[in-house]
Amino acid sequence: MNFSNIDFEFKEGSRAGCSLLLFTINEQQIYVKNKLLKQGDTTYVCRVAGCQARVYLSADKSRVYSKLENMLHNHGPQGHEMDKISALSEIKKNLQNNKNTGLKKLFTYVLAEKTKGERQIKLNYDTVKRTLQRKRQVFLPISPTSPQAVRLAYEKANVMCTYGMTKGNTPKQFFKNVYLSSSFAYCIFSSDEIIALMQSHIPEHNRHFLTDATFKVRPLGDFKEFLIIYIKYMQKLCYQHLFTYIESNICSLNGASFICDYENAMRNPLKKLHPNMNYYASWFHFTQACRENANKSTGLENMLKSNKQLLLMFMKFLHLPLLPENRIVGGFNLLQCQANALYTDLFSPFLVYFEKQWLQEVGPKNISVFKRSTRTTGSVKAYNLKLGNKLRAKGNFFKFVQCLIDAEYEKGREFALLFQKGVIGNQPSTQQLHDRSQKIMDAMILFEMGKIDIQGFLSRTVSINERFSRQDLDDESNISESSSEMKSSTTSLSTNVSNLRQMSDIIQMNPCIVCLRNPKTVLLRPCNHLNICGTCWDQLVAYNKLSNDSMKLNENTKPKCPACKEEIEEVNTVTTWQKGG
């Protein structure tokens, strides 16, 4: 062998930022950079610890040379090690181009491609898992800890380019402003694309805005998020400035109605800006407040968990806003008489709270949702179940912003596609999943026509809750002071079982964790999780099949549970219903 001119190749090291490896082709040995010599040449030593072999790379990197005595290794060729390093480098490159593919799945696929028609590469996934995780991890800027820090961060061009613009071929500004004052501060992100679609396709008299001070789960149904606002020190002055700024700099909020919670600091500035719009409160916030008050009473809270008749009575109070405003007081008086007769000590504090808070201070007019198609801000409350799974509490601010940017890109495309198809909102439900809102409206119409009374209406709406059986309703009717009214309502129910079944999804209790719109209907085995609807499961199976086909693996992977990620062997179909309004 001519040791004055050795055939060699440069190879990428297994760690980011490390020196390039030098691989001698004929000997199949790997060398790493050691030190720079005075004449400009570089010494490379054998990669194996304890081996004294070494070679020299010329200053112009065109020639590798050494002496015979310096080429003696105390081990065999390292061709297999070089194969591992090459495979790992290929896997790392694929990580950047397949960000949505699981690490292990990508590892298996690349390794299978690298070993086609060649010797097997013995590379263990567990030994490189952490390295791959670090490679995929995005290094975020330092998270700002104050509104001032947010402003300073977005003054940097690289931060604004990465975390202040939307995705797509024509990025638009997503980060709008940080406003600071001595008493409050807020930060605004908005989607120009969704705002433009709204303004061009939805006339003002058909625009219904939902606002809610939450960020937990993503919107669903016909509603699309277009403004995301971080507020510090929520107060009336802050809301006044905020809504004025939005009107002047982003878009007009003029429309048909606003639905929000009972926070006057937010409602009053909106009413001042748009006095001709209708302002409604959310049924969800009403029920939430009632439950929180009930939980303050230990005796009532414990009994609600163990006594179905008591829970049924309590649920009727929560359904009073479904009545017309002029019938809510009558409904309350009826339930109050029954509660005092049956559970005087337990219900007394709750009855005092309900009458003072909802009938006297807020008023029946402001809590009634009678004949309203949208009764809650649930779609806004639902804002971030999907995003929340990607975030952790007190995490990096820019990780949160990146999730918003990804969601805006997805929702913008979805919104545009819906208008292209001539449809506003999500695809219609299947025959099995009847429209819940329409059924509630049908029950209201029956009440308005006088075909059912207050007791019958409340019993009908509560009865579809899966926790209550027909026997529970019969027992409740027998012990009620208004037994004749109750018996008439249960008789009408018993003579029309099909109608009862059709209304059994008015209060659905178990939403699918993927779409949040359909009930959970698929029981997954062997993990025994019931967390997904049939539609989403079918889509998950189809996506898994496409992934298997694209990867071209010898053994296809099975779809996984969306909660625990365990591979699913078998599924069973069941029927559950979600609770809500």
C-alpha positions in Angstrom: 0.0 0.0 0.0 1.3 3.4 -0.8 1.1 5.2 2.5 2.1 8.5 1.0 -1.3 8.8 -0.8 -4.1 7.0 1.0 -7.7 6.9 -0.4 -10.0 8.6 2.0 -13.5 10.2 2.5 -14.8 12.8 4.8 -17.8 11.6 6.9 -20.2 13.5 9.1 -19.8 12.8 12.8 -22.6 11.4 14.9 -22.9 14.6 17.0 -23.8 18.1 15.8 -20.9 20.5 15.6 -18.2 17.8 15.9 -15.2 17.5 13.6 -15.6 15.6 10.3 -14.5 12.0 10.5 -11.8 10.8 8.1 -12.5 7.3 6.7 -9.8 5.4 4.9 -11.4 3.4 2.1 -9.0 0.5 1.7 -8.4 -0.1 5.4 -12.0 0.6 6.5 -10.8 2.6 9.5 -12.2 5.8 11.1 -10.0 8.6 12.3 -10.9 11.8 14.2 -9.1 15.1 14.2 -6.4 15.5 16.8 -4.3 18.5 16.4 -2.9 21.0 13.8 0.8 20.8 13.0 3.1 23.8 12.4 3.3 23.3 8.6 -0.5 23.4 8.4 -1.2 19.6 8.2 -3.7 18.0 10.6 -3.2 14.9 12.6 -6.0 12.4 12.7 -6.0 9.5 15.3 -7.9 6.3 15.3 -11.4 6.6 16.7 -11.1 3.5 18.9 -9.8 4.4 22.3 -6.4 2.9 23.1 -5.4 2.5 19.4 -2.2 4.3 18.5 -2.8 4.4 14.7 -2.7 7.9 13.1 -2.6 9.6 9.7 -2.0 13.1 8.5 -4.2 15.4 6.3 -2.4 17.9 4.1 -3.1 21.6 4.6 -5.0 21.8 1.3 -7.0 18.7 2.3 -6.2 16.9 -0.9 -3.9 14.2 0.5 -3.7 11.8 3.4 -0.4 10.2 4.3 1.3 8.2 7.1 4.1 5.8 7.9 3.7 2.0 8.0 4.3 1.8 11.8 1.6 4.4 12.4 -1.0 2.4 10.4 -1.1 -0.7 12.7 -4.4 -1.1 14.5 -5.1 -3.3 17.6 -8.6 -4.1 16.3 -10.4 -5.1 13.1 -11.9 -2.9 10.4 -14.5 -0.3 11.3 -16.7 -0.6 8.3 -19.7 -1.7 10.3 -19.3 1.4 12.6 -19.1 3.6 9.5 -22.4 2.1 8.3 -24.0 2.9 11.6 -22.7 6.5 11.5 -24.0 6.9 7.9 -27.4 5.5 8.8 -27.7 7.8 11.8 -26.8 10.8 9.7 -29.5 9.8 7.2 -32.0 9.5 10.0 -31.2 13.0 11.2 -31.7 14.5 7.8 -35.1 12.8 7.5 -36.1 14.3 10.9 -36.1 17.7 9.4 -38.3 16.7 6.4 -40.7 14.5 8.3 -41.6 16.5 11.4 -45.0 14.7 11.9 -43.6 11.2 11.7 -42.8 9.4 14.9 -39.1 8.9 15.8 -39.2 5.1 16.0 -41.2 4.8 12.8 -38.7 7.0 10.9 -35.8 5.2 12.4 -37.1 1.8 11.3 -37.9 3.1 7.8 -34.5 4.7 7.1 -32.7 1.7 8.5 -34.7 -0.6 6.3 -33.8 1.5 3.2 -30.1 1.6 4.1 -29.9 -2.2 4.4 -31.6 -3.2 1.2 -29.3 -5.7 -0.6 -26.5 -4.9 1.9 -25.1 -6.3 5.1 -27.3 -5.7 8.2 -26.7 -2.6 10.2 -26.8 -3.3 14.0 -28.1 0.0 15.3 -30.3 0.0 18.5 -33.1 2.5 18.7 -32.9 2.9 22.5 -29.2 3.9 22.3 -29.9 6.8 19.8 -33.4 7.8 21.0 -32.2 10.7 23.1 -29.9 12.0 20.3 -32.8 12.0 17.8 -35.1 13.7 20.3 -32.5 16.5 20.8 -32.1 16.8 17.0 -35.8 17.3 16.4 -36.2 19.7 19.3 -36.5 23.3 18.2 -34.3 25.7 20.1 -36.6 28.6 21.0 -35.6 32.1 22.0 -35.5 33.0 25.7 -39.1 33.2 26.9 -40.1 36.8 27.8 -41.4 37.2 31.3 -43.2 40.5 31.0 -45.1 42.6 28.3 -42.0 44.8 28.0 -39.9 41.7 27.2 -42.4 40.6 24.6 -42.1 44.0 22.8 -38.3 43.9 22.9 -38.3 40.4 21.6 -40.4 41.3 18.6 -38.2 44.2 17.7 -35.6 41.6 16.6 -35.9 40.8 12.9 -35.3 37.1 13.3 -37.9 36.7 16.0 -40.5 38.7 14.0 -39.7 36.7 10.9 -40.1 33.3 12.7 -42.8 34.0 15.3 -44.6 37.1 14.0 -45.6 35.9 10.6 -48.1 33.4 9.3 -47.1 30.2 7.4 -47.7 29.7 3.7 -46.3 31.0 0.4 -47.4 34.6 1.2 -46.8 35.2 4.9 -48.7 37.9 6.6 -48.2 39.6 9.9 -49.7 37.5 12.7 -48.3 39.4 15.7 -50.0 42.8 15.7 -49.0 44.7 18.8 -48.1 44.9 22.5 -49.7 47.8 24.3 -48.3 48.9 27.7 -49.7 51.3 30.2 -49.2 51.8 34.0 -52.4 49.9 34.8 -52.7 47.2 32.1 -51.1 45.6 29.1 -52.2 43.3 26.2 -50.6 41.5 23.3 -52.6 40.8 20.1 -52.3 38.1 17.4 -54.8 38.0 14.5 -55.4 36.2 11.3 -55.7 38.6 8.4 -56.8 35.7 6.1 -59.7 34.6 8.3 -60.8 38.2 8.8 -60.8 38.8 5.1 -62.8 35.7 4.5 -65.3 36.7 7.1 -65.7 40.2 5.7 -66.1 39.1 2.1 -68.4 36.1 2.7 -70.4 36.8 5.9 -72.6 39.9 6.0 -72.7 41.9 9.2 -76.2 40.8 10.2 -75.1 37.2 10.1 -71.9 37.7 12.2 -72.1 36.3 15.7 -69.1 36.8 17.9 -68.2 34.7 20.9 -65.7 36.0 23.5 -64.3 34.2 26.5 -61.4 34.6 28.8 -60.0 31.1 28.4 -57.4 29.2 26.4 -57.9 25.5 27.0 -59.3 23.9 23.9 -59.8 24.6 20.2 -62.9 26.0 18.5 -65.3 23.7 16.7 -68.5 24.0 14.8 -69.1 27.0 12.7 -66.8 29.3 14.6 -63.3 30.3 13.6 -60.8 32.0 15.8 -59.3 35.2 14.4 -58.2 37.2 17.4 -56.0 35.9 20.3 -55.3 38.3 23.0 -53.1 38.1 26.1 -54.3 40.5 28.8 -52.7 41.5 32.0 -54.8 43.1 34.7 -58.3 42.6 33.2 -60.4 45.6 34.0 -62.9 47.9 32.3 -60.2 50.5 31.2 -58.2 47.7 29.6 -61.2 46.4 27.7 -62.2 49.8 26.5 -58.8 50.5 25.1 -58.5 47.0 23.7 -61.8 47.0 21.7 -61.2 50.6 20.5 -57.7 49.5 19.2 -59.3 46.5 17.4 -61.9 48.6 15.8 -59.3 51.2 14.6 -56.5 48.9 13.6 -57.6 45.4 12.9 -61.3 44.9 12.0 -64.8 46.1 12.9 -66.6 43.9 15.4 -70.0 45.1 14.2 -72.4 42.3 13.7 -75.6 40.6 14.9 -74.7 39.5 18.4 -72.1 38.9 21.1 -72.1 35.9 23.4 -69.8 36.2 26.5 -69.7 35.5 30.2 -71.2 37.7 32.9 -68.2 40.0 33.2 -69.5 43.5 33.1 -66.0 45.0 32.6 -65.9 43.3 29.2 -69.6 43.6 28.2 -70.1 47.3 28.9 -67.3 48.6 26.6 -68.6 46.4 23.8 -72.1 47.7 24.3 -70.8 51.3 24.2 -69.0 50.6 20.9 -71.9 48.7 19.3 -75.2 49.7 21.0 -77.4 48.2 18.3 -76.0 44.6 18.7 -77.6 41.9 20.8 -75.7 40.8 23.9 -76.2 37.4 25.3 -74.8 35.5 28.3 -73.5 32.0 28.2 -75.5 29.1 29.6 -72.2 27.3 30.3 -71.0 30.1 32.7 -74.4 29.9 34.5 -74.1 26.1 35.1 -70.4 26.5 36.0 -71.2 29.1 38.6 -74.0 27.0 40.1 -71.8 23.9 40.3 -69.1 25.9 42.0 -71.6 27.2 44.6 -72.9 23.7 45.2 -69.4 22.4 45.8 -68.9 25.0 48.6 -71.5 23.1 50.6 -69.8 19.8 51.6 -73.1 18.1 52.4 -74.7 19.0 49.1 -71.6 18.1 47.1 -71.3 14.7 48.6 -75.0 13.9 48.2 -74.9 15.0 44.5 -72.3 12.3 44.0 -74.3 9.5 45.6 -78.0 10.4 45.4 -79.5 10.3 41.9 -82.8 11.8 42.9 -81.0 14.8 44.5 -78.8 15.1 41.4 -81.8 15.0 39.2 -83.4 17.9 41.2 -80.2 19.9 41.0 -79.9 19.4 37.2 -83.4 20.9 36.8 -82.2 24.1 38.3 -79.3 24.1 35.8 -81.9 23.8 33.0 -84.1 26.7 34.0 -82.3 29.1 31.5 -83.8 27.0 28.7 -87.2 28.4 29.6 -88.6 31.8 28.4 -87.5 34.7 30.6 -91.1 35.2 31.9 -91.3 31.5 33.0 -88.0 31.1 34.8 -89.3 32.5 38.1 -92.3 30.2 38.0 -90.0 27.3 37.3 -87.7 28.2 40.1 -90.7 28.5 42.6 -91.9 25.1 41.5 -88.5 23.5 42.0 -88.0 25.4 45.3 -91.1 23.9 46.7 -90.0 20.4 45.8 -86.5 20.9 47.1 -87.7 22.4 50.4 -90.1 19.5 50.9 -87.5 16.8 50.2 -84.1 18.2 51.0 -84.6 21.3 53.1 -81.3 21.4 54.9 -79.2 20.5 51.9 -80.7 22.8 49.4 -81.3 25.9 51.5 -78.0 27.7 50.9 -78.1 26.9 47.2 -81.7 28.3 46.9 -80.7 31.5 48.7 -77.7 31.9 46.3 -79.7 31.1 43.2 -82.5 33.6 44.0 -80.2 36.4 45.0 -77.6 35.9 42.2 -79.6 34.9 39.2 -83.1 36.1 39.7 -82.5 39.4 41.5 -79.0 40.7 40.5 -78.6 39.2 37.0 -82.3 38.8 36.2 -84.2 36.1 34.2 -83.9 38.2 31.0 -80.1 37.9 31.1 -79.9 34.2 31.8 -82.6 32.9 29.4 -81.4 31.2 26.3 -84.9 30.3 25.1 -85.1 29.7 21.3 -81.4 30.7 20.8 -79.5 28.4 18.5 -76.2 29.2 20.2 -76.5 29.0 24.0 -72.9 28.9 25.2 -69.4 30.0 24.4 -68.4 26.4 24.4 -66.7 26.7 21.0 -64.4 29.3 22.5 -64.0 27.4 25.8 -63.0 24.5 23.5 -60.2 26.6 22.1 -57.1 24.6 23.0 -57.6 20.9 23.8 -55.6 20.1 20.7 -53.1 22.8 21.3 -53.0 22.1 25.0 -51.7 18.7 24.4 -48.7 20.3 22.7 -48.0 22.7 25.6 -47.1 22.5 29.2 -47.9 24.8 32.1 -45.6 27.8 32.3 -43.8 26.7 29.1 -41.9 28.8 26.7 -43.9 31.8 25.3 -42.6 31.2 21.7 -43.7 27.5 21.8 -47.2 28.8 22.5 -46.9 31.3 19.6 -45.7 28.6 17.3 -48.7 26.5 18.1 -50.9 29.5 17.3 -49.2 30.0 14.0 -49.7 26.3 13.1 -53.3 26.5 14.1 -53.9 29.7 12.1 -52.5 28.0 9.0 -54.7 25.0 9.4 -57.8 26.9 10.2 -57.3 29.5 7.4 -57.0 26.7 4.8 -60.1 25.0 6.2 -62.1 28.2 6.3 -61.3 29.0 2.7 -62.1 25.5 1.6 -65.5 25.6 3.3 -66.4 28.8 1.4 -65.2 27.3 -1.9 -67.6 24.4 -1.3 -70.4 26.8 -0.5 -70.7 25.6 3.1 -70.0 27.6 6.3 -69.0 25.4 9.2 -68.0 21.8 9.6 -69.4 18.9 7.6 -72.9 17.9 8.7 -73.2 15.1 11.2 -74.2 11.6 10.3 -77.7 10.3 10.8 -76.7 8.7 14.0 -75.5 12.0 15.4 -78.5 14.3 15.2 -78.1 18.0 15.5 -78.3 18.7 19.2 -79.2 22.4 18.9 -82.2 21.6 16.7 -83.5 19.1 19.1 -83.4 21.5 22.0 -85.2 24.0 19.8 -87.9 21.4 19.1 -88.4 20.9 22.8 -88.7 24.6 23.3 -91.3 24.8 20.5 -93.3 22.1 22.2 -93.3 24.1 25.4 -94.2 27.3 23.6 -97.2 25.5 22.0 -98.3 24.3 25.4 -97.9 20.6 24.7 -95.6 20.2 27.7 -95.5 22.2 31.0 -92.6 23.4 33.0 -92.2 20.2 34.9 -92.5 18.1 31.8 -90.0 20.3 29.9 -87.4 20.1 32.7 -87.9 16.4 33.1 -87.6 15.9 29.3 -84.3 17.8 29.0 -82.8 16.2 32.1 -84.0 12.7 31.3 -81.6 12.3 28.3 -78.7 12.4 30.7 -77.3 8.9 30.7 -76.9 8.9 34.5 -80.7 8.9 34.9 -82.8 5.8 34.0 -86.5 5.7 33.4 -86.8 4.3 36.9 -85.1 7.3 38.3 -87.6 9.6 36.7 -90.5 7.5 37.9 -89.2 7.5 41.5 -88.7 11.2 41.3 -92.2 11.7 40.1 -93.7 9.6 42.9 -92.0 11.6 45.7 -92.5 15.1 44.1 -95.1 17.4 45.5 -96.2 18.1 41.9 -96.8 14.4 41.3 -99.7 14.9 39.0 -97.7 17.1 36.7 -94.7 14.8 36.8 -96.8 11.8 36.1 -98.3 13.4 33.1 -94.9 14.3 31.7 -93.5 10.8 32.3 -96.7 9.4 30.7 -96.1 11.5 27.6 -92.5 10.3 27.6 -93.5 6.6 27.9 -96.0 6.9 25.0 -93.4 8.4 22.8 -90.2 6.4 23.4 -88.9 7.1 20.0 -88.9 10.9 20.6 -87.0 10.3 23.9 -84.4 8.4 22.1 -84.1 11.0 19.4 -83.5 13.7 22.1 -80.9 11.6 24.0 -78.0 13.6 22.7 -79.2 17.0 23.9 -76.8 16.8 26.8 -73.9 14.8 25.6 -71.4 13.8 28.3 -68.4 12.3 26.6 -67.0 14.3 23.6 -64.4 12.7 21.3 -61.0 13.9 22.4 -60.0 14.4 18.7 -62.9 16.4 17.2 -64.8 17.4 20.4 -68.0 17.4 18.3 -69.1 13.7 18.3 -69.8 11.4 21.2 -67.2 8.7 22.1 -68.4 5.5 20.4 -65.2 3.3 20.0 -63.8 1.2 22.8 -60.2 0.4 22.1 -58.5 -2.8 23.0 -56.3 -3.8 24.8 -55.9 -0.4 26.6 -59.7 -0.2 27.2 -59.8 3.5 26.5 -63.1 5.0 25.4 -62.0 8.3 24.0 -62.8 8.6 20.3 -65.7 8.7 17.9 -66.3 6.4 15.0 -65.6 9.1 12.4 -62.2 10.1 13.9 -61.3 6.4 14.3 -61.9 5.7 10.7 -59.8 8.7 9.7 -57.0 7.5 12.1 -57.1 4.0 10.5 -57.0 5.5 7.0 -54.1 7.8 7.9 -52.2 4.8 9.4 -52.7 2.8 6.3 -51.4 5.6 4.1 -48.3 6.0 6.4 -47.6 2.3 6.1 -47.9 2.4 2.3 -45.6 5.4 2.1 -43.0 3.8 4.4 -43.1 0.5 2.6 -42.2 -1.5 5.8 -42.1 -5.3 5.9 -44.5 -5.2 8.9 -47.2 -2.7 9.0 -47.8 -0.8 12.2 -51.2 -0.7 13.8 -53.2 2.4 14.6 -52.5 3.7 18.1 -54.8 5.0 20.9 -54.8 8.8 20.8 -54.4 8.9 24.6 -51.8 6.3 25.6 -50.3 5.6 22.1 -50.6 1.8 22.6 -51.2 -0.2 19.4 -54.8 -1.2 19.0 -55.7 -4.9 18.4 -59.5 -4.7 18.5 -62.3 -2.1 18.6 -65.8 -2.3 19.9 -68.6 0.1 19.2 -70.6 1.6 22.1 -72.9 4.6 22.6 -72.3 7.4 25.0 -73.4 11.0 25.2 -71.8 14.3 26.1 -73.0 16.7 28.6 -73.2 20.4 27.8 -75.2 23.2 26.2 
